[in-house]
Amino acid sequence: MKTPILVIVLLLSSLVRGFAQSDNEAIKRVLRSETEGFFKRDKAEWSNAWAHTSYIHFAANLYGGDFMLIKGWDKLEKQFASQFKSSKVSDKVTVQTADYTIHQNGNMAFVAYDQTLVDSHGKTTSKESRTLEKLNGQWKIINVTALTNLKNFGLAQKTP
């Protein structure tokens, strides 16, 4: 009697692990899509990664020492509207990510990872965190915190 129960427990354990892995991959796809959509100036791809709700947040430090905090989808979309006015991409940006930590609890997930952006000016590194919510069966971003290492930013542009 114990053997069939053990087999069932092991099968269920494998099934749960499989769902978690597929959710983790779906989460990573949403994060990649948001970032790559932004740099490709593809508003539809970028927008599709976000929950279009009043409770989303976007926080980032800015070049020059300032920071920004945007609350709500309407304000975020308005803030970045100028980025998408032209479909012309001024510089090809390669996005590299590593060292993911994903904690999922039901329909919520917290993700932290390292990001490197490579373009014609060199590399820019950042520590990124995202909170996602599963809405209508799809993972959507509800919170972004982007802490960019600005220490050496601009040095590549100034070098002859």
C-alpha positions, 0 to 999 in steps of 0.5 A: 500500500505504501508503494503506490502512495509513494509513486503518486507523491513522486509523480505529483512532485514532478508535475508541480516542478514542471509547472514551476519551470514553465512559469519561470520560462514564461516570466523570463519571456515577458521580461525579455519581451518588455525590454527588447520591445522598448529598445526596438521601439515596438510599442505593442510588444513593450505594452503587452508585457505590462498590466494596464492597471492603476497600481503598476509602478516603474522606478529607476535612477537616471543619468545626472543623479535624479530618479523617477517613480511612475504610478499607473499604466496611463502615466507610464504609457504617457511618459514613454510615448515619445520613445515610440513616436518613431519606429526608427531605432537609433542604436542597436542594443543587445540585452544580456541577462543573468543570475535570475532569482524567481520567487513565485507564490500563486499568481504573483512572482518576484524576480531579481536579475543582472542586466547588461545593455551593449550598444555602440557606446559600450556596456551599461550594467544594472540590477533589475527587479520585477514583480509580475501578476498572473492575469487571465492566465498570462504573466504581466509586469506590475512593478519595475525597479531598475538600478543602473550603474552610472559610474562610468556611463558616458566615458565610452562616448567621450573617448576619441 
